[in-house]
Amino acid sequence: MTDGLPMSVPAPDLPRRVRIHEVGARDGLQNEKTVVPTEVKAEFVHRLAAAGLTTVEATSFVHPKWVPQLADAEQLFPQLADIEGVALPVLVPNARGLDRARELGARRIAVFGSATESFAQANLNRTVDESLAMFEPVVALARAEGLHVRGYLSMCFGDPWEGPVPVGQVVGVAKRLMDLGCHELSLGDTIGVATPGHVKALLTALDEGGVGTESVGVHFHDTYGQALSNTLAALQYGVTTVDASAGGLGGCPYAKSATGNLATEDLVWMLQGLGIETGVDLGLLTATSVWMAEQLGRPSPSRTVRALSHQEQ
């Protein structure tokens, strides 16, 4: 039996604290077949914040045609105004998206690029060069207004159309994205094919290319059950920002082979076992994911959620 917490046995050469970048309310819910009511989304974000997560990605200001599940961004964001001390970044695909976010007072934005041409075309209907050109004025304006800018880079390890992605190719696009002025880079394993050695090789190459771990976050999907292993490899290299999704929600609407994100509860269980601080209350977080699973009408895929809540398969 467990009291809901693992035994803490700190390991050497690991960060003392990790910032979890919670993506369930955006990356998770955008992949739902049914549209989740705005009030449910707002309560989800409030519950995540109450569980101790300091960064909760709230929504995406994309055209409703592309992501109808997040078409209520204008209605949702004002409902989060009472949340204090928690960063609430939003995804903006272009200048129009930035305008919409700014009008509502968003202070942290993210742009979403691709390391491969195939996914850039599928996701943005642009080449890699064209997508970076589209982001340039967005990042410049955001920076000029004092906003924090995150750059997502997808398909950093493998692409469903192109196969394994060369490390040098990823580094090249990553440097260009950071050169636009992004404060932070999130490395996406969009289809979940990364393995620990590959992770360390990419982080090493980025470091040598001038993109250090202090500005890098990792975003792993668990398609082949490697998300935690890959996260540990990144932590051993010095990364301290990890993306995760409460209850393991999410995938990628433009990459059909992508399964859910790394579950935040599974991540917190591992980090607590390693003696790494997160500030997250695992009990409250698990209860939140159980509640959201009830809203969605299915059990959470997170192993930790199921173990702690005794959810049935």
N, C-alpha and C positions, 0 to 999 in steps of 0.2 A: 504494500500500500504506500501511497505518497500523500503528503500534505499539500500537494499542488506545486511544490518547488523541488528542483533537483538538488542533490548535494553539490555544494560549490567547492571545486578543486581548481584553483587558478593555475594556468599554464604559463610558462615563461615566454617572454618575447611577444606578448599579445597586447593590444591597446587596453587601457584601463577602462575606457568608456567608448561606447559606440552610439552614434546617432542613427536611429531608425527613421528612414524616409517612408512613411506609410502611404501606399498608393491604392489601397482598396476602394476608396470612394470614387476614384477616377479610373485608373487602369482596370480595377476589378469590375466595377459596375458597367463600364462601357461595353463589356462583352456579354452582358445578359441578354437573353432572347426577348425578355419582356422588359418594359420600361418600369423602373422602380419609382414610386411616387416621390415627389420632391420632399415632402415632410419626412419620409422614411430616410432619404439621403441625409437630410439635415440632422436627424436624430443620430444616424450612424456616425457622422463627423463629430457631433457633440460627445458621443460615448467614447469614441477613439481618443479624443482630447482628454476626457475625464480619466481614461486609463493610463495617462502619463506620456502619451506620444507627443513629442514636441514639434513634429512636422507632419502635417496631414494634407496630402494633395487633395484639393477640394473638388475640382471639376475641370472641364475643358471647354474653351471658347472656340469650338470648331463649328462649321456650318452643320445645322441639324440634318442635312441630307446625308452627311458622311457618318455621323455618330448620333443617331436619333435618341439613344439612351441618355445623352447628356445635353439634350436640347433645352433644358430648363436652367442653364447656368445663370442667367439673369435673375431668375426667381430664387435659386438656391443660395447664391453667395450672400445676399443681404441677410438671410436667416442665420448666418454664421457670425454676424457682427459682434455678438455678445461673448464670443470665445476669446479669452485673454491669454497672452503668453505662449501662443501656439502659432507657428508659421503655417499659412494656408496657401501654398503655391497653386497656380492654375496653369494649365497648358494652353499656349496660344500658337496657332499654326502660321499666322501671318499678321500683317499690320492691322487688318480689320479686327482680328481676334484680340490684339493688344489694346486697341481702342476700346473694345467692349469691356475688357478686364479693368483698364484704367478708370473707366467711367464709374465702376463699382468700388473702386478703392483698393484693388489688389496690389500688393507690394512685392510679391514674388511671382515670377513667371518662368515658364519653361518652353523651350522650342524642341522639336522632335525630328532629328535627322537620321540618316542611314549611312552605314559604312559601305553599302553595296548599291549598284545601279538598279538591280532588279527590284529591290524593296523600295527604293526611292520612287520608282515609277509606280509600283503598286499602292504605296501609301500616300504619296504626295503628287503623283502624276507629273513628276519632274525628274531631271537628272540630278546627280549629287551636286554638280556645280550650280545648277539652277536653284536647288533647294537652299544652298548656302547663300546664294545671292538674295533669295527671298528673306532669309533670316537676318541679313546684315543690317538693314534699316530698323528692323524690329529690336534687335539687341542694342543698337546704338541709341535709339530713343529711350528704351527702358533704362539703360545705364545713365543717360543724361538726366533722367528723372529720379535717379537714386534707387531704382528697383533692383532686386537681386535676380540674376538670370541663371537658370540651369540649362545645360545643353544635354538632351538625351541623344545617345548614339546607339541605334539599333543594329542588329545583325553583326555584332562584334566578333562572334565566334563561328557562326555558320549561317547559311542562307538556304531556304528551301529550294530555290531555283539554281543557285550558283555553287552550293556545297560549302566546304570549308573556306573560310575567309582568311587570306594571308594577313599575318600580324602587321606587316609593313603597310598594307592598305588601310587597316584600321587606324594605325598611328597617324598616317597622313591626313585622313579626314578628321580625326580627333583634334589634331593640332590646328587645322583650319577653323574648326568650330570654336575652339578656345581663343584663337586669334581674333575672332569677331568681338570678343569681350565677355564671354560667359564666365561666371564666377566658379562654376562647378560643372563637372562632366560625369554623367551617369552612363556606365558601360553596360549595354543591354545584351544579354544572351537570349535573344527573342524566341528561339525555338528550342532552347534548353540543351544544346549539344556540347557545351563547354565541359572540360575536365580540369582538375587542379593544376596540372603542369601547364596547360594552355593558358590558364588564368595568370599564373606567375610569369609566363613568357610575355604576355601582353602588357602586364603591369611594368615589367622590367624595360620593355621597349618604349613604353610611354614615358617612363622616368628618364631614360636616356635621351628621349626626344624633347624633354623639357616640361612634360606634364606630370608633376609629382603627385604622390598619393594624397597630399593634403587637399587637393582639389578634385579628387576622384571618388565617385561612389560606384557601387556594383549593383546590378539588377539581374538576378538569375531566375530563370524559369526551371521548373522541376520535371520536365518531360521525361528524363531518364534517371530521376532520383538523385541528381548530382548537386542540387542547389546548395545544400548545407556544406557539402565537401568543398565546393567552389568558394563559398563564403569564407570558410575557415582558411583556405589558401590565401584569399585576399587579405584577411585579418593578419595572417602571418607576415604578409608583405608590408603591412602598415596602413591599410585602408581602414578608415573609421566611420564611413557612411555606407549603410546598407539599405537598399530598397526592399520592401516586403509588403505583402498584402494580407490584411486581416482575414483569417479563415482560409487563406490560399485562393481567394477569388481572382479571376482574370485569366487572360490569355493574350491573344492578339487577333483582331478581326481580319487582318490582311495576311496572316500567316496561319493557315489552317492546322498545321502540325503543332502549333504552340499550345501547351497546356498551361495550367495555372502558375501564377507567380509563387515564389517562396512564401510560405505561410508565416505571418509575423509571429504567431505563437510558437511555431517550431524553432524560429530564430531566437526568440527570447529564452526558450527553454535551454538551448545550447549555450547562449551567452551567459545566462545565470549560472549554469553548470561550470563555466570557465571563470567565474568570478568577475565578469565584465559588466560594468554598470550600464543600464539603459534608461532608468527612471520609469520603466513600464511596470504596471501592476498586472501580472499574468492572469490572476483571477478575474479582474475586471475586463481584461482584453478577451479572455475566453468567453465570458458571459456575453460580451458584445457580439462575438462571432456566432455564438449559438442563437442569439436573438436575430441576427441578420439572416442566418440560415433558415430560420422560421419564416421570415418575410419572403424569402426566395422559394420556400417550399421544398427544400432538400437539405440533407446533412452537410456539414462542412467537410471539405476534403482534407483539412489539416489533421494530421495524426495526433498532435498535441491537444487540439480542441476535442477530438473524439475521446482520447484517453482521460482527460480531466473532466469531461462532462458526461461520459458514458453514452455518447450518441451511438445509435445503432447504424450499421452500414445501410 
